[in-house]
Amino acid sequence: MSRIAMLLLLAVSCILPAAAQRKAALNTDEQPAVTTLYACVNNNTGAIRIVTSKTTCKPTEHEIQWNQTGPQGPKGPAGPQGQTGAQGAQGQAGAQGVPGQTGAQGIPGPAGISAGVLVGGVASFSRLIPALL
């Protein structure tokens, strides 16, 4: 097959399916019908002639056919991790929470300092005052 014929075959096999896939992409709700394309290829020049399924190729040609879409290929590897996005806005303050339970009784504190002096069982401040002066 000549280089021109191969390029022509490649062009036809790429352009027709691309046009059909573009139409299918615009109608994402509908599944495109599988269409088989038929052509007659000249055995000497490689020239391609698009025909119907009922056309008989000339004795100097051979028939080829192909579908617009082939089988789905294997799933590709995962892409790289994307960059961290920008910091989001501050959210609204939340509602007031339910009050907590009362805590346990604390331990008693240390004994304090007495300001009075016991003299014979009677509190007397008179002995303390001269000491302060």
LUMDOBA-945827 format. One line per 5 residues: number of its first residue (from 0); their letters; for each residue z, y, x of N, C-alpha, C. Coordinates in nm, 2 decimals, m for minus. Layout:
// residues N
NUM) A) Z Y X Z Y X Z Y X  ...
END
This chain:
// residues 133
0) MSRIA) 0.00 m0.12 0.09 0.00 0.00 0.00 0.00 0.12 0.09  m0.09 0.22 0.06 m0.10 0.34 0.15 0.02 0.43 0.13  0.04 0.52 0.22 0.15 0.61 0.22 0.15 0.70 0.10  0.03 0.74 0.06 0.01 0.83 m0.05 0.05 0.76 m0.18  0.01 0.64 m0.19 0.04 0.56 m0.31 0.19 0.54 m0.32
5) MLLLL) 0.26 0.51 m0.21 0.40 0.49 m0.21 0.47 0.62 m0.25  0.42 0.73 m0.20 0.49 0.86 m0.23 0.46 0.89 m0.38  0.35 0.86 m0.43 0.32 0.88 m0.57 0.40 0.80 m0.66  0.42 0.67 m0.62 0.50 0.58 m0.70 0.65 0.63 m0.70  0.69 0.67 m0.58 0.83 0.72 m0.57 0.85 0.85 m0.66
10) AVSCI) 0.75 0.94 m0.65 0.76 1.06 m0.73 0.77 1.03 m0.88  0.68 0.94 m0.93 0.68 0.90 m1.07 0.81 0.83 m1.11  0.85 0.74 m1.02 0.97 0.67 m1.06 1.10 0.75 m1.05  1.09 0.87 m0.99 1.21 0.96 m0.99 1.20 1.06 m1.10  1.08 1.12 m1.12 1.07 1.23 m1.21 1.09 1.18 m1.36
15) LPAAA) 1.02 1.08 m1.40 1.03 1.03 m1.53 1.18 1.00 m1.57  1.25 0.91 m1.49 1.38 0.88 m1.53 1.47 1.01 m1.53  1.45 1.10 m1.44 1.53 1.22 m1.43 1.51 1.30 m1.56  1.39 1.31 m1.60 1.37 1.39 m1.73 1.44 1.32 m1.85  1.43 1.19 m1.85 1.49 1.12 m1.96 1.65 1.13 m1.95
20) QRKAA) 1.70 1.12 m1.83 1.84 1.13 m1.82 1.89 1.27 m1.85  1.81 1.38 m1.82 1.85 1.51 m1.86 1.86 1.53 m2.01  1.77 1.47 m2.08 1.77 1.47 m2.22 1.89 1.40 m2.27  1.92 1.28 m2.22 2.04 1.20 m2.26 2.17 1.28 m2.23  2.17 1.35 m2.12 2.29 1.43 m2.08 2.32 1.54 m2.18
25) LNTDE) 2.21 1.59 m2.24 2.23 1.70 m2.34 2.29 1.64 m2.47  2.26 1.52 m2.50 2.31 1.45 m2.62 2.41 1.35 m2.58  2.53 1.39 m2.54 2.63 1.30 m2.48 2.68 1.20 m2.59  2.67 1.24 m2.72 2.72 1.15 m2.83 2.63 1.03 m2.85  2.51 1.04 m2.82 2.41 0.93 m2.84 2.38 0.86 m2.71
30) QPAVT) 2.38 0.73 m2.72 2.34 0.64 m2.61 2.19 0.64 m2.60  2.13 0.68 m2.49 1.98 0.68 m2.48 1.93 0.54 m2.49  1.81 0.52 m2.56 1.75 0.40 m2.57 1.69 0.36 m2.44  1.69 0.23 m2.41 1.63 0.18 m2.28 1.48 0.18 m2.30  1.41 0.24 m2.21 1.27 0.25 m2.22 1.21 0.19 m2.10
35) TLYAC) 1.12 0.10 m2.12 1.05 0.03 m2.01 0.92 0.10 m1.99  0.89 0.14 m1.87 0.76 0.21 m1.83 0.67 0.11 m1.77  0.54 0.13 m1.80 0.44 0.04 m1.75 0.33 0.12 m1.67  0.28 0.06 m1.57 0.17 0.13 m1.50 0.08 0.03 m1.43  m0.04 0.07 m1.40 m0.14 m0.01 m1.33 m0.15 0.05 m1.19
40) VNNNT) m0.14 m0.03 m1.08 m0.15 0.02 m0.95 m0.28 m0.03 m0.89  m0.36 0.06 m0.83 m0.49 0.02 m0.77 m0.45 m0.05 m0.64  m0.51 m0.17 m0.62 m0.48 m0.26 m0.51 m0.53 m0.20 m0.38  m0.63 m0.11 m0.38 m0.69 m0.05 m0.26 m0.63 0.08 m0.22  m0.61 0.17 m0.32 m0.57 0.30 m0.29 m0.42 0.32 m0.32
45) GAIRI) m0.36 0.24 m0.41 m0.22 0.26 m0.45 m0.20 0.36 m0.56  m0.31 0.41 m0.61 m0.31 0.51 m0.72 m0.24 0.44 m0.84  m0.16 0.52 m0.91 m0.08 0.47 m1.02 m0.14 0.53 m1.15  m0.15 0.45 m1.25 m0.20 0.49 m1.38 m0.09 0.44 m1.48  m0.03 0.54 m1.55 0.08 0.51 m1.65 0.00 0.46 m1.77
50) VTSKT) 0.05 0.34 m1.82 m0.02 0.28 m1.94 0.09 0.23 m2.04  0.04 0.17 m2.15 0.13 0.12 m2.25 0.16 m0.03 m2.21  0.25 m0.09 m2.29 0.28 m0.23 m2.26 0.16 m0.32 m2.30  0.07 m0.28 m2.38 m0.04 m0.36 m2.43 m0.16 m0.34 m2.35  m0.16 m0.25 m2.25 m0.28 m0.22 m2.17 m0.30 m0.34 m2.07
55) TCKPT) m0.42 m0.38 m2.05 m0.46 m0.48 m1.95 m0.51 m0.40 m1.83  m0.45 m0.43 m1.72 m0.50 m0.36 m1.59 m0.63 m0.41 m1.55  m0.71 m0.33 m1.48 m0.84 m0.36 m1.43 m0.82 m0.48 m1.33  m0.93 m0.55 m1.30 m0.92 m0.66 m1.20 m0.88 m0.60 m1.06  m0.91 m0.48 m1.03 m0.87 m0.42 m0.90 m0.73 m0.36 m0.90
60) EHEIQ) m0.65 m0.38 m1.01 m0.52 m0.33 m1.02 m0.42 m0.44 m1.05  m0.29 m0.41 m1.03 m0.19 m0.50 m1.07 m0.09 m0.42 m1.15  m0.02 m0.48 m1.24 0.07 m0.42 m1.33 0.21 m0.41 m1.27  0.28 m0.30 m1.29 0.42 m0.28 m1.26 0.49 m0.23 m1.38  0.62 m0.25 m1.39 0.70 m0.20 m1.50 0.84 m0.18 m1.44
65) WNQTG) 0.91 m0.08 m1.50 1.05 m0.05 m1.46 1.12 0.01 m1.58  1.25 0.01 m1.58 1.34 0.08 m1.68 1.38 0.21 m1.62  1.41 0.30 m1.72 1.45 0.43 m1.68 1.59 0.43 m1.60  1.68 0.34 m1.65 1.81 0.34 m1.58 1.83 0.20 m1.54  1.89 0.18 m1.42 1.92 0.05 m1.37 2.06 0.01 m1.40
70) PQGPK) 2.11 m0.10 m1.35 2.24 m0.14 m1.37 2.34 m0.04 m1.30  2.46 m0.03 m1.36 2.56 0.06 m1.30 2.60 0.00 m1.17  2.61 0.09 m1.07 2.66 0.04 m0.94 2.81 0.03 m0.93  2.86 m0.02 m0.82 3.00 m0.04 m0.80 3.07 0.10 m0.79  3.20 0.10 m0.83 3.28 0.22 m0.83 3.30 0.26 m0.68
75) GPAGP) 3.28 0.39 m0.66 3.30 0.44 m0.52 3.44 0.46 m0.49  3.47 0.49 m0.36 3.61 0.51 m0.32 3.66 0.64 m0.37  3.80 0.65 m0.38 3.86 0.77 m0.43 3.83 0.88 m0.33  3.82 1.00 m0.38 3.80 1.12 m0.30 3.93 1.16 m0.23  3.92 1.26 m0.14 4.03 1.31 m0.07 4.13 1.39 m0.17
80) QGQTG) 4.25 1.40 m0.13 4.35 1.47 m0.21 4.31 1.62 m0.21  4.32 1.68 m0.33 4.28 1.82 m0.34 4.39 1.91 m0.29  4.36 2.04 m0.27 4.46 2.14 m0.23 4.57 2.16 m0.33  4.68 2.20 m0.29 4.79 2.24 m0.38 4.75 2.36 m0.46  4.77 2.36 m0.59 4.74 2.47 m0.67 4.84 2.59 m0.66
85) AQGAQ) 4.80 2.70 m0.72 4.89 2.82 m0.71 5.02 2.80 m0.79  5.12 2.87 m0.75 5.25 2.86 m0.82 5.23 2.91 m0.97  5.29 2.84 m1.06 5.28 2.88 m1.20 5.38 2.99 m1.23  5.36 3.05 m1.35 5.44 3.16 m1.40 5.58 3.10 m1.43  5.68 3.19 m1.42 5.82 3.15 m1.46 5.83 3.12 m1.61
90) GQAGA) 5.89 3.01 m1.64 5.90 2.96 m1.78 6.01 3.04 m1.85  6.01 3.03 m1.98 6.11 3.10 m2.06 6.25 3.03 m2.04  6.35 3.11 m2.07 6.49 3.06 m2.05 6.51 2.96 m2.17  6.59 2.86 m2.13 6.62 2.75 m2.23 6.73 2.80 m2.32  6.75 2.72 m2.43 6.85 2.75 m2.53 6.99 2.72 m2.46
95) QGVPG) 7.09 2.79 m2.52 7.23 2.77 m2.48 7.27 2.62 m2.49  7.33 2.56 m2.39 7.37 2.43 m2.40 7.50 2.40 m2.48  7.53 2.28 m2.51 7.65 2.24 m2.59 7.77 2.26 m2.49  7.88 2.32 m2.54 8.00 2.33 m2.46 8.05 2.19 m2.41  8.10 2.19 m2.29 8.15 2.07 m2.23 8.29 2.03 m2.28
100) QTGAQ) 8.33 1.91 m2.25 8.47 1.87 m2.29 8.57 1.94 m2.21  8.69 1.94 m2.27 8.81 2.00 m2.20 8.84 1.91 m2.08  8.87 1.98 m1.97 8.90 1.90 m1.85 9.04 1.85 m1.85  9.08 1.76 m1.76 9.21 1.70 m1.75 9.31 1.80 m1.71  9.44 1.78 m1.74 9.55 1.87 m1.70 9.56 1.87 m1.55
105) GIPGP) 9.58 1.99 m1.50 9.59 2.01 m1.35 9.73 1.98 m1.30  9.74 1.96 m1.17 9.87 1.93 m1.11 9.96 2.06 m1.11  10.09 2.05 m1.12 10.18 2.16 m1.11 10.17 2.23 m0.98  10.18 2.37 m0.98 10.17 2.44 m0.86 10.31 2.44 m0.78  10.31 2.50 m0.66 10.44 2.50 m0.59 10.54 2.59 m0.65
110) AGISA) 10.67 2.57 m0.62 10.78 2.65 m0.67 10.77 2.79 m0.62  10.80 2.89 m0.71 10.79 3.03 m0.67 10.91 3.08 m0.60  10.92 3.21 m0.55 11.03 3.27 m0.49 11.12 3.34 m0.59  11.25 3.32 m0.58 11.34 3.38 m0.68 11.38 3.52 m0.63  11.39 3.62 m0.72 11.43 3.75 m0.68 11.58 3.78 m0.70
115) GVLVG) 11.64 3.70 m0.77 11.79 3.72 m0.80 11.87 3.63 m0.71  12.00 3.66 m0.70 12.09 3.58 m0.62 12.20 3.53 m0.71  12.23 3.41 m0.71 12.34 3.35 m0.80 12.47 3.37 m0.73  12.56 3.44 m0.79 12.69 3.46 m0.74 12.79 3.41 m0.85  12.85 3.30 m0.82 12.94 3.24 m0.91 12.88 3.21 m1.05
120) GVASF) 12.75 3.17 m1.05 12.68 3.13 m1.17 12.63 3.24 m1.25  12.64 3.37 m1.20 12.59 3.48 m1.27 12.48 3.54 m1.18  12.37 3.58 m1.24 12.26 3.64 m1.16 12.30 3.78 m1.12  12.29 3.81 m0.99 12.33 3.94 m0.95 12.21 4.00 m0.86  12.17 4.12 m0.89 12.07 4.18 m0.81 12.13 4.28 m0.72
125) SRLIP) 12.26 4.31 m0.73 12.32 4.41 m0.64 12.32 4.37 m0.50  12.33 4.24 m0.46 12.33 4.20 m0.32 12.19 4.21 m0.26  12.09 4.19 m0.35 11.95 4.19 m0.30 11.91 4.34 m0.28  11.95 4.43 m0.35 11.90 4.57 m0.34 11.94 4.63 m0.20  12.06 4.62 m0.14 12.08 4.68 m0.01 11.99 4.62 0.09
130) ALL) 11.96 4.49 0.08 11.87 4.43 0.18 11.73 4.49 0.18  11.69 4.54 0.06 11.56 4.60 0.05 11.55 4.74 0.10  11.67 4.81 0.11 11.67 4.95 0.15 11.67 4.97 0.29
END
